Amino acid sequence: MRIAGSTLVAITLLFTAGAAVADPPAKPAEQLLAKALRASMVEVELGKLAQKNAESTGVNALGVRLQRDHARIGKVLAAVSRDRGMVVPASLDSGQRAQIDALGEKSGADFDAGYVEQMVTNHDAAVHLFTALSQSDDAELSQLAKAALPILREDQRLADSYAKLSPSDTVRPVAAQ
């Protein structure tokens, strides 16, 4: 009975603590899937932050779009992960939370510049990650990545275009709407 009780406690901790106690996926394609899911979770949270903290309408709109796109992608990634018996994280890890918190400490034009810079970096990494996943021997994950790549490339293009704007360009402050 002691073993069964210990097992029950371990299972309970697994489900209440999220992925913190779960073993990482064994297959390389599933490791990429787990990374992609976490990356989408970060983008959703950063998009929410941009909607709350952006000074310019353009950065606010970018946050709306990226939150929407990554929520959709993340929903599919989570469903595929669950279908494969993988533990879907319930929250961000400490490094991801720190990234969001650091950006959240900025305001005004500093926030906008930091957010756009982060989006360029994150989307370069996301396109790289999904490109690798699209080349996987796992047909389902390869197809999923190929479907997501056009969206991610467009998001990457948008982030790059905002990065090229100077603060004095025609992006109006949110308060001026």
C-alpha atoms as an extended CHARMM CRD file, in Angstrom:
* protein
*
       177  EXT
         1         1  MET       CA              0.0000000000        0.0000000000        0.0000000000  PROA      1               0.0000000000
         2         2  ARG       CA              2.9110000000        2.3340000000        0.6580000000  PROA      2               0.0000000000
         3         3  ILE       CA              4.1170000000        2.0160000000       -2.9320000000  PROA      3               0.0000000000
         4         4  ALA       CA              0.6330000000        2.6820000000       -4.2780000000  PROA      4               0.0000000000
         5         5  GLY       CA              0.3130000000        5.7440000000       -2.0260000000  PROA      5               0.0000000000
         6         6  SER       CA              3.6860000000        7.0510000000       -3.1820000000  PROA      6               0.0000000000
         7         7  THR       CA              2.6980000000        6.5010000000       -6.7830000000  PROA      7               0.0000000000
         8         8  LEU       CA             -0.5460000000        8.3800000000       -6.2440000000  PROA      8               0.0000000000
         9         9  VAL       CA              1.3500000000       11.2960000000       -4.6770000000  PROA      9               0.0000000000
        10        10  ALA       CA              3.8040000000       11.3460000000       -7.5950000000  PROA      10              0.0000000000
        11        11  ILE       CA              0.9800000000       11.3260000000      -10.1450000000  PROA      11              0.0000000000
        12        12  THR       CA             -0.8150000000       14.1080000000       -8.2780000000  PROA      12              0.0000000000
        13        13  LEU       CA              2.3520000000       16.2100000000       -8.1950000000  PROA      13              0.0000000000
        14        14  LEU       CA              2.8950000000       15.6080000000      -11.8880000000  PROA      14              0.0000000000
        15        15  PHE       CA             -0.5250000000       16.9430000000      -12.7990000000  PROA      15              0.0000000000
        16        16  THR       CA             -0.5760000000       19.8290000000      -10.3390000000  PROA      16              0.0000000000
        17        17  ALA       CA              2.9760000000       21.0250000000      -10.9530000000  PROA      17              0.0000000000
        18        18  GLY       CA              2.8200000000       20.9030000000      -14.7470000000  PROA      18              0.0000000000
        19        19  ALA       CA              5.9010000000       19.8510000000      -16.6790000000  PROA      19              0.0000000000
        20        20  ALA       CA              8.3080000000       20.5940000000      -13.8450000000  PROA      20              0.0000000000
        21        21  VAL       CA              8.6330000000       16.9210000000      -12.8580000000  PROA      21              0.0000000000
        22        22  ALA       CA              8.0280000000       15.3630000000      -16.2590000000  PROA      22              0.0000000000
        23        23  ASP       CA             10.7830000000       13.7130000000      -18.2270000000  PROA      23              0.0000000000
        24        24  PRO       CA             11.5850000000       15.4530000000      -21.4990000000  PROA      24              0.0000000000
        25        25  PRO       CA             10.3220000000       13.7250000000      -24.6450000000  PROA      25              0.0000000000
        26        26  ALA       CA             12.7040000000       11.0270000000      -25.8500000000  PROA      26              0.0000000000
        27        27  LYS       CA             12.3330000000       11.5530000000      -29.6110000000  PROA      27              0.0000000000
        28        28  PRO       CA             14.1620000000       14.5100000000      -31.1800000000  PROA      28              0.0000000000
        29        29  ALA       CA             11.0350000000       15.6100000000      -33.0680000000  PROA      29              0.0000000000
        30        30  GLU       CA              9.0340000000       15.5880000000      -29.8400000000  PROA      30              0.0000000000
        31        31  GLN       CA             11.7760000000       17.6110000000      -28.1400000000  PROA      31              0.0000000000
        32        32  LEU       CA             11.3540000000       20.2010000000      -30.8980000000  PROA      32              0.0000000000
        33        33  LEU       CA              7.5780000000       20.0360000000      -30.4130000000  PROA      33              0.0000000000
        34        34  ALA       CA              7.9910000000       20.7720000000      -26.6950000000  PROA      34              0.0000000000
        35        35  LYS       CA             10.2960000000       23.7340000000      -27.4700000000  PROA      35              0.0000000000
        36        36  ALA       CA              7.8390000000       25.0600000000      -30.0520000000  PROA      36              0.0000000000
        37        37  LEU       CA              4.9600000000       24.8380000000      -27.5830000000  PROA      37              0.0000000000
        38        38  ARG       CA              6.9010000000       26.7310000000      -24.9220000000  PROA      38              0.0000000000
        39        39  ALA       CA              7.9500000000       29.3610000000      -27.4780000000  PROA      39              0.0000000000
        40        40  SER       CA              4.3200000000       29.9190000000      -28.4610000000  PROA      40              0.0000000000
        41        41  MET       CA              3.3440000000       30.2670000000      -24.8030000000  PROA      41              0.0000000000
        42        42  VAL       CA              5.9360000000       33.0220000000      -24.3850000000  PROA      42              0.0000000000
        43        43  GLU       CA              4.7050000000       34.8570000000      -27.4750000000  PROA      43              0.0000000000
        44        44  VAL       CA              1.1190000000       34.8220000000      -26.2000000000  PROA      44              0.0000000000
        45        45  GLU       CA              2.2120000000       36.3690000000      -22.8980000000  PROA      45              0.0000000000
        46        46  LEU       CA              4.4560000000       38.9250000000      -24.5950000000  PROA      46              0.0000000000
        47        47  GLY       CA              1.6010000000       39.8550000000      -26.9350000000  PROA      47              0.0000000000
        48        48  LYS       CA             -0.6400000000       40.5060000000      -23.9360000000  PROA      48              0.0000000000
        49        49  LEU       CA              2.0950000000       42.6190000000      -22.3850000000  PROA      49              0.0000000000
        50        50  ALA       CA              2.4410000000       44.6690000000      -25.5820000000  PROA      50              0.0000000000
        51        51  GLN       CA             -1.2850000000       45.3340000000      -25.6270000000  PROA      51              0.0000000000
        52        52  LYS       CA             -1.0480000000       46.6190000000      -22.0730000000  PROA      52              0.0000000000
        53        53  ASN       CA              2.2620000000       48.5250000000      -22.1990000000  PROA      53              0.0000000000
        54        54  ALA       CA              2.8150000000       49.6510000000      -25.7980000000  PROA      54              0.0000000000
        55        55  GLU       CA              3.1070000000       53.3670000000      -26.3960000000  PROA      55              0.0000000000
        56        56  SER       CA              2.4380000000       53.1930000000      -30.1310000000  PROA      56              0.0000000000
        57        57  THR       CA             -0.5780000000       51.8520000000      -31.9660000000  PROA      57              0.0000000000
        58        58  GLY       CA              1.7130000000       49.8810000000      -34.2560000000  PROA      58              0.0000000000
        59        59  VAL       CA              3.4120000000       47.9720000000      -31.4560000000  PROA      59              0.0000000000
        60        60  ASN       CA              0.0340000000       47.4270000000      -29.7990000000  PROA      60              0.0000000000
        61        61  ALA       CA             -1.3340000000       46.0090000000      -33.0690000000  PROA      61              0.0000000000
        62        62  LEU       CA              1.7490000000       43.8010000000      -33.4490000000  PROA      62              0.0000000000
        63        63  GLY       CA              1.1120000000       42.4460000000      -29.9490000000  PROA      63              0.0000000000
        64        64  VAL       CA             -2.5140000000       41.6740000000      -30.8450000000  PROA      64              0.0000000000
        65        65  ARG       CA             -1.5010000000       39.8420000000      -33.9920000000  PROA      65              0.0000000000
        66        66  LEU       CA              1.3170000000       37.8590000000      -32.4200000000  PROA      66              0.0000000000
        67        67  GLN       CA             -0.8250000000       36.8520000000      -29.4620000000  PROA      67              0.0000000000
        68        68  ARG       CA             -3.5420000000       35.6360000000      -31.8350000000  PROA      68              0.0000000000
        69        69  ASP       CA             -1.1740000000       33.7670000000      -34.1500000000  PROA      69              0.0000000000
        70        70  HSD       CA              0.7460000000       32.0580000000      -31.3580000000  PROA      70              0.0000000000
        71        71  ALA       CA             -2.4050000000       31.1690000000      -29.4230000000  PROA      71              0.0000000000
        72        72  ARG       CA             -3.6900000000       29.3540000000      -32.5170000000  PROA      72              0.0000000000
        73        73  ILE       CA             -0.3750000000       27.6200000000      -33.1520000000  PROA      73              0.0000000000
        74        74  GLY       CA             -0.0090000000       26.7730000000      -29.4540000000  PROA      74              0.0000000000
        75        75  LYS       CA             -3.4860000000       25.2440000000      -29.3310000000  PROA      75              0.0000000000
        76        76  VAL       CA             -2.5790000000       22.8380000000      -32.1370000000  PROA      76              0.0000000000
        77        77  LEU       CA              0.8160000000       22.0590000000      -30.6130000000  PROA      77              0.0000000000
        78        78  ALA       CA             -0.7880000000       21.3340000000      -27.2330000000  PROA      78              0.0000000000
        79        79  ALA       CA             -3.3810000000       19.0100000000      -28.7910000000  PROA      79              0.0000000000
        80        80  VAL       CA             -0.7060000000       17.0640000000      -30.6690000000  PROA      80              0.0000000000
        81        81  SER       CA              1.4160000000       16.8910000000      -27.5160000000  PROA      81              0.0000000000
        82        82  ARG       CA             -1.4950000000       15.5140000000      -25.4830000000  PROA      82              0.0000000000
        83        83  ASP       CA             -2.3100000000       12.9980000000      -28.2390000000  PROA      83              0.0000000000
        84        84  ARG       CA              1.2580000000       11.7440000000      -27.9440000000  PROA      84              0.0000000000
        85        85  GLY       CA              1.0260000000       11.4190000000      -24.1860000000  PROA      85              0.0000000000
        86        86  MET       CA              3.3400000000       14.3410000000      -23.5510000000  PROA      86              0.0000000000
        87        87  VAL       CA              2.7930000000       16.6210000000      -20.5680000000  PROA      87              0.0000000000
        88        88  VAL       CA              1.6490000000       20.0360000000      -21.7190000000  PROA      88              0.0000000000
        89        89  PRO       CA              3.1680000000       22.7540000000      -19.5250000000  PROA      89              0.0000000000
        90        90  ALA       CA              0.6150000000       24.7120000000      -17.5190000000  PROA      90              0.0000000000
        91        91  SER       CA              2.8780000000       27.7230000000      -17.0800000000  PROA      91              0.0000000000
        92        92  LEU       CA              6.0940000000       29.3070000000      -18.2510000000  PROA      92              0.0000000000
        93        93  ASP       CA              9.4220000000       28.2510000000      -16.8230000000  PROA      93              0.0000000000
        94        94  SER       CA             11.4710000000       30.6660000000      -14.7030000000  PROA      94              0.0000000000
        95        95  GLY       CA             13.6680000000       31.8000000000      -17.6080000000  PROA      95              0.0000000000
        96        96  GLN       CA             10.6650000000       32.6070000000      -19.7560000000  PROA      96              0.0000000000
        97        97  ARG       CA              8.9410000000       34.4040000000      -16.8770000000  PROA      97              0.0000000000
        98        98  ALA       CA             12.1340000000       36.4400000000      -16.3030000000  PROA      98              0.0000000000
        99        99  GLN       CA             12.1640000000       37.4840000000      -19.9760000000  PROA      99              0.0000000000
       100       100  ILE       CA              8.5840000000       38.7460000000      -19.6850000000  PROA      100             0.0000000000
       101       101  ASP       CA              9.1890000000       40.4350000000      -16.3310000000  PROA      101             0.0000000000
       102       102  ALA       CA             12.2820000000       42.2530000000      -17.6320000000  PROA      102             0.0000000000
       103       103  LEU       CA             10.3640000000       43.6230000000      -20.5950000000  PROA      103             0.0000000000
       104       104  GLY       CA              7.4250000000       44.5060000000      -18.3630000000  PROA      104             0.0000000000
       105       105  GLU       CA              9.6570000000       46.8370000000      -16.3470000000  PROA      105             0.0000000000
       106       106  LYS       CA             10.0770000000       49.0760000000      -19.4030000000  PROA      106             0.0000000000
       107       107  SER       CA              7.6130000000       51.7330000000      -20.4510000000  PROA      107             0.0000000000
       108       108  GLY       CA              6.9240000000       54.1190000000      -23.3030000000  PROA      108             0.0000000000
       109       109  ALA       CA              9.2990000000       54.1400000000      -26.2250000000  PROA      109             0.0000000000
       110       110  ASP       CA             11.7520000000       51.9470000000      -24.2910000000  PROA      110             0.0000000000
       111       111  PHE       CA              9.0910000000       49.2480000000      -24.0040000000  PROA      111             0.0000000000
       112       112  ASP       CA              8.2040000000       49.5030000000      -27.6900000000  PROA      112             0.0000000000
       113       113  ALA       CA             11.8570000000       49.2230000000      -28.7510000000  PROA      113             0.0000000000
       114       114  GLY       CA             12.5210000000       46.3440000000      -26.3500000000  PROA      114             0.0000000000
       115       115  TYR       CA              9.3950000000       44.4850000000      -27.4250000000  PROA      115             0.0000000000
       116       116  VAL       CA             10.1700000000       44.8300000000      -31.1310000000  PROA      116             0.0000000000
       117       117  GLU       CA             13.7770000000       43.7660000000      -30.5720000000  PROA      117             0.0000000000
       118       118  GLN       CA             12.5710000000       40.7230000000      -28.6210000000  PROA      118             0.0000000000
       119       119  MET       CA             10.0580000000       39.8570000000      -31.3640000000  PROA      119             0.0000000000
       120       120  VAL       CA             12.7740000000       39.9520000000      -34.0230000000  PROA      120             0.0000000000
       121       121  THR       CA             14.9780000000       37.6500000000      -31.9320000000  PROA      121             0.0000000000
       122       122  ASN       CA             12.1210000000       35.3160000000      -30.9590000000  PROA      122             0.0000000000
       123       123  HSD       CA             10.7340000000       35.0270000000      -34.4810000000  PROA      123             0.0000000000
       124       124  ASP       CA             14.1500000000       34.3590000000      -35.9910000000  PROA      124             0.0000000000
       125       125  ALA       CA             14.4490000000       31.5210000000      -33.4740000000  PROA      125             0.0000000000
       126       126  ALA       CA             10.8610000000       30.3220000000      -34.0900000000  PROA      126             0.0000000000
       127       127  VAL       CA             11.3490000000       30.1720000000      -37.8490000000  PROA      127             0.0000000000
       128       128  HSD       CA             14.5860000000       28.2530000000      -37.3270000000  PROA      128             0.0000000000
       129       129  LEU       CA             12.8930000000       25.8530000000      -34.8710000000  PROA      129             0.0000000000
       130       130  PHE       CA              9.8610000000       25.2160000000      -37.0850000000  PROA      130             0.0000000000
       131       131  THR       CA             12.0840000000       24.7910000000      -40.1530000000  PROA      131             0.0000000000
       132       132  ALA       CA             13.9800000000       22.0580000000      -38.3030000000  PROA      132             0.0000000000
       133       133  LEU       CA             10.6880000000       20.4940000000      -37.2350000000  PROA      133             0.0000000000
       134       134  SER       CA              9.4010000000       20.6290000000      -40.8280000000  PROA      134             0.0000000000
       135       135  GLN       CA             12.3820000000       18.5110000000      -41.8830000000  PROA      135             0.0000000000
       136       136  SER       CA             11.6700000000       15.8590000000      -39.2760000000  PROA      136             0.0000000000
       137       137  ASP       CA             11.0920000000       12.2180000000      -40.1630000000  PROA      137             0.0000000000
       138       138  ASP       CA              7.9090000000       12.4440000000      -38.0930000000  PROA      138             0.0000000000
       139       139  ALA       CA              5.3230000000       13.0810000000      -40.8270000000  PROA      139             0.0000000000
       140       140  GLU       CA              2.6720000000       14.5620000000      -38.5200000000  PROA      140             0.0000000000
       141       141  LEU       CA              5.0500000000       17.0420000000      -36.9000000000  PROA      141             0.0000000000
       142       142  SER       CA              6.6570000000       17.8910000000      -40.2080000000  PROA      142             0.0000000000
       143       143  GLN       CA              3.2630000000       18.7110000000      -41.7030000000  PROA      143             0.0000000000
       144       144  LEU       CA              2.2650000000       20.7490000000      -38.6610000000  PROA      144             0.0000000000
       145       145  ALA       CA              5.4740000000       22.8030000000      -38.8680000000  PROA      145             0.0000000000
       146       146  LYS       CA              5.0390000000       23.3520000000      -42.6130000000  PROA      146             0.0000000000
       147       147  ALA       CA              1.5430000000       24.7010000000      -41.9700000000  PROA      147             0.0000000000
       148       148  ALA       CA              2.7850000000       27.0820000000      -39.2580000000  PROA      148             0.0000000000
       149       149  LEU       CA              5.8570000000       28.3850000000      -41.0960000000  PROA      149             0.0000000000
       150       150  PRO       CA              4.0470000000       30.8560000000      -43.4220000000  PROA      150             0.0000000000
       151       151  ILE       CA              2.3870000000       32.4690000000      -40.4030000000  PROA      151             0.0000000000
       152       152  LEU       CA              5.6670000000       32.6340000000      -38.4900000000  PROA      152             0.0000000000
       153       153  ARG       CA              7.5280000000       34.0530000000      -41.4850000000  PROA      153             0.0000000000
       154       154  GLU       CA              4.9090000000       36.7780000000      -41.8810000000  PROA      154             0.0000000000
       155       155  ASP       CA              5.1720000000       37.5620000000      -38.1590000000  PROA      155             0.0000000000
       156       156  GLN       CA              8.9530000000       37.6480000000      -38.5520000000  PROA      156             0.0000000000
       157       157  ARG       CA              8.6050000000       40.0400000000      -41.4980000000  PROA      157             0.0000000000
       158       158  LEU       CA              6.3230000000       42.3230000000      -39.4720000000  PROA      158             0.0000000000
       159       159  ALA       CA              8.7000000000       42.3590000000      -36.5020000000  PROA      159             0.0000000000
       160       160  ASP       CA             11.6060000000       43.1600000000      -38.8360000000  PROA      160             0.0000000000
       161       161  SER       CA              9.6420000000       46.0150000000      -40.4360000000  PROA      161             0.0000000000
       162       162  TYR       CA              8.8750000000       47.5570000000      -37.0310000000  PROA      162             0.0000000000
       163       163  ALA       CA             12.5290000000       47.2270000000      -36.0510000000  PROA      163             0.0000000000
       164       164  LYS       CA             13.4750000000       49.3960000000      -39.0410000000  PROA      164             0.0000000000
       165       165  LEU       CA             11.1740000000       52.2370000000      -37.9550000000  PROA      165             0.0000000000
       166       166  SER       CA             12.6060000000       55.0460000000      -35.8760000000  PROA      166             0.0000000000
       167       167  PRO       CA             10.6520000000       56.2250000000      -32.8170000000  PROA      167             0.0000000000
       168       168  SER       CA              9.7280000000       59.4090000000      -34.7110000000  PROA      168             0.0000000000
       169       169  ASP       CA              8.1150000000       57.5320000000      -37.6100000000  PROA      169             0.0000000000
       170       170  THR       CA              4.3910000000       57.7320000000      -38.1680000000  PROA      170             0.0000000000
       171       171  VAL       CA              3.3760000000       55.2080000000      -35.5270000000  PROA      171             0.0000000000
       172       172  ARG       CA              0.9660000000       57.1820000000      -33.3220000000  PROA      172             0.0000000000
       173       173  PRO       CA              0.9550000000       56.8580000000      -29.5460000000  PROA      173             0.0000000000
       174       174  VAL       CA             -1.8940000000       54.7030000000      -28.2430000000  PROA      174             0.0000000000
       175       175  ALA       CA             -3.2600000000       57.6340000000      -26.1950000000  PROA      175             0.0000000000
       176       176  ALA       CA             -3.6650000000       59.6910000000      -29.3920000000  PROA      176             0.0000000000
       177       177  GLN       CA             -6.2460000000       57.3420000000      -30.8920000000  PROA      177             0.0000000000
